[in-house]
Every structure is written in structure tokens, then in C-alpha cells.
Amino acid sequence: MSERPQKIEIFNLSFRGDRKKCHLVKWRVDGIDKSEGFQHKTVAQRYRDALDRAKRDGERFDSTTLLPVSWKALETPSIAEWSKRYMVENIPSYAPRTRKAMGDDLVPLIVRSVPEEAPALSDQQYRSIFDWLAGKKKLSPETASWLERWSPKLHDLDRITLYRIVGQLKLRADLRSPLAESTASKRITNVKTVLNEAVNEGVIAQLDWPPRKAGAKRRSERPRKSVAKTMRKKSVETPATLFAIIEASTNHKWISNRYRGMTAVAGLAGLRPSEVFYLDFEDLQLPDDDGVGQILVRDSDVRTEERWMIEEDTHEEGLVKTIESARAVPIPPRLVEELRRWIAIRGITSGPLFNTTESAKSWPDSLRLACSKVGVAPHSPYDLRRMYASHLVEAGYSYADVAAHMGNTIEILIKHYVLPVKSEPGVADAKLIALYEGLDME
């Protein structure tokens, strides 16, 4: 005897602003209503589409749960399976450095969340999990079997388990010494983002995370650092002042020659501080004469773009910041001269130009000291990049060309980098007079 046909109705999404899970999916099976709430509209729409697809395929809905019968057979995914699913769904929207950082944080989550009695993985297996998350390679049968056997299910993440996992994520690879506080905080934030998405999608009910440390302030509540004041300028210095700052970077200390070279590259080629830090001798194409040279920008430090401070646990070379960042930058004769000067002093024939921990720590201080010698306001390494962009626009370069040189989009260039160039009193008036000279004003 055939089963009685079901009457299934799936309604449009609705919004309830008084609820945390404000986006509601409603459907009706044989006159019985059912609804599920979600925090994010895209997740709610995805859930509704799955219900609608089951209805169109003629699938029966369970009379108790009012969900498609096939859904009952689905088990709660493990941490490894959920991490893989999250990466597959979100990788296309990530910049390369964000993609790598997320993978770096999820692999420790997968490996360190297993029970203590689980056998240890080899270094090769550990790396293979990273490649698997990034979609580069498939897991070996041994590693896949290990994950299937030991990776905890999401519904097993109780309060005690989450406390243990968070504690493990704060440690370095040796599982004894702690990570830097900022690095551990970023890792835990990324892990929470991934696992909380399972709650948002209704895969699990909730996660009982450890409470925040007492007295910890959110980023928006922290007092701003004094260096931020140097980055809110209404105009940039002239090229002549930039040359003076480069000259003033040299003092009685030998290492000041390195800072002079780094300042010249940032100010006359517009490279990010992290890109300056990872320049190699092989990235330079210097002309035989005094003509225009070229710098190939290929690498940067993936974790320290804002701090310019390399800590032991994050001192690693990685991808450039965005896809647009890999580029060839033409450099003027003045920068060619500065690079040749530094190469001669250092005796460099291959390898890194400026890559030392000491350079990352002290360059901003050296730059501020040089600015005080010249008699201008303190500048940060990123202010040199703003100078470069503003000088090119002032010289008549198109926004498209300047954005290409800097590895940015035109929108970011205009919003964050291009500022008026300071000029002597009366110069702007002279330009205005020259602009309208000979025109009949009616």
C-alpha cells in the first residue's frame, strides 16, 4: 500500500528583531507548523533552500521532527570535517594571507582537540592536514583513518573539553612554552569563528566557551597608541623633505645605514613595511647607468603588517597581502643610488636586503628621530607609503597607475593614501592663476 501524499509548504524568510536568532525559516507539514531561527540571513536562506530542494525531490518529511527523512541519517560532523567544510565554503572570499592564517590556526585545533590517548602524528602527516584544508592535496589513508578515529564530534564539545582545547591553543608547537598573547588571541578568535558557525547553522545547540579574562578590554575600548596620531595627517611632505628625511636617517651607528635604505625603499617605491622587510637581492633589477630600475614584490610577513615587530613564533615568510600586491615597481634613479650605497656597505650579493629582527623593532624609532632632525612631525613607515602615492598623483600619474604600483585598488588608494602635498605659500595661488589665465570669465 502506497504512503499517503504529504502536503508540504515552505514559506519565505521572516525577521524578528526581538530575538538573537532573528532570521526565521518556517514550513508546514500536513498542517503542523515548524520553524528554525538563525543569526545570519545567508545561513537561514541556505537552510530554507535545502528544505525546498528536499520537497521538490519528492522526499518524505518525518512526522515527528518535520524534517526530511534523509536528514536523520546525518551524524554531527567532527571538528576535522567541520573545519574542512568551513574552509571550502569560505576560501574563495579570503585574501591569500587570511587563507594561510586561518589554516595555520585550524590545524592546531584539529590535532590538539583529540583525546590524550590518541597516537602522535608525524611532521609529514601534520603538514598534510594543512594541505588538505587548503584544498591542495588529499589525505593519506593513514591520516584520514586517524582523523576519523580520533577527531571529536561537535556535539561532544562540552565545557571541560572546550577549556582543554583553548588551553592547548595557547601553546607553541612544543606544547610547553606559551605563545605571545596577541598571537594566541588571534588563533582563539579564528577557532571560535569557525566553531560558532556550527551553532549559527543549527548543527549543534550551543558551545560553552571559557569566559573572557577579567578586566580584558575589547579593541574598540583600548586607548589608542600614540603612533596612531602620526598617521592622521591632512597633507604629506614634499619630495625635497622626503630626501632630507632619508639623509637624516644616517648617524654614527652602523645600523642606521640599513634604516636609511629601508626608508628610501618605502618612500621612493611605496612598498608596505612588511614588503620592505622581506626584499631579497634577487628582487632588484638595477640599471647599469643612472636610469630607472625595478623591484619585484613577491613576499611579505603575513602576521606583522601593523606591528612591524617580528616575534619568534610569527617570524616566517609568507604570501603578499593581496593578489594585487605581487607586482613590479619601477624605481627612480635616486632610489637606485640609495640601494647601490647600501649594497656596497653591506657587501650583499644574494639573499635578504634588510631581514633582521632588529630592523623590524627599531626602524619606526629611527624614522621618528630622522623627522625630528629635519624639523617635521613624526612619521611612521606607512606615512612614507602615503608620501609616495601623493607625490605620484601630484606629478600627474593616473590613479590606475599609482594603484598598480602600490598593489592596491583605486578605491583603497583614494580612501587611505592620496593626500595634498605641502607647498610654499603662494604656490597654490600661482597654479590657480595659471589655470585660468587667458580664459574669459563671464
Secondary structure, 3 states (H helix, E strand, C coil): CCCCCCCEEECCCEECCCCCCCEEEEEEECCEEEEEEECCHHHHHHHHHHHHHHHHCCCCECCCCCCEHHHHHCCCCEHHHHHHHHHHHHHHHCCHHHHHHHHHHHHHHHHHCCCCCCCCCCHHHHHHHHHHHCCCCCCCHHHHHHHHHHCCEHHHCCHHHHHHHHHHHCECCCCCCECCHHHHHHHHHHHHHHHHHHHHCCCCCCCCCCCCCCCCCCHHHCCCCHHHHHHCCCCECCHHHHHHHHHHCCCCCCCHHHHHHHHHHHHHHCCCHHHHHCCEHHHEECCCCCCCEEEEECCEECCCCCCCCCCHHHCCEECCCCHHHCEEEEECHHHHHHHHHHHHHHCCCCCECCCCHHHHHHHHHHHHHHHHHHCCCCCCHHHHHHHHHHHHHHCCCCHHHHHHHHCCCHHHHHHHHCCCECCCCCHHHHHHHHHHCCCCCC
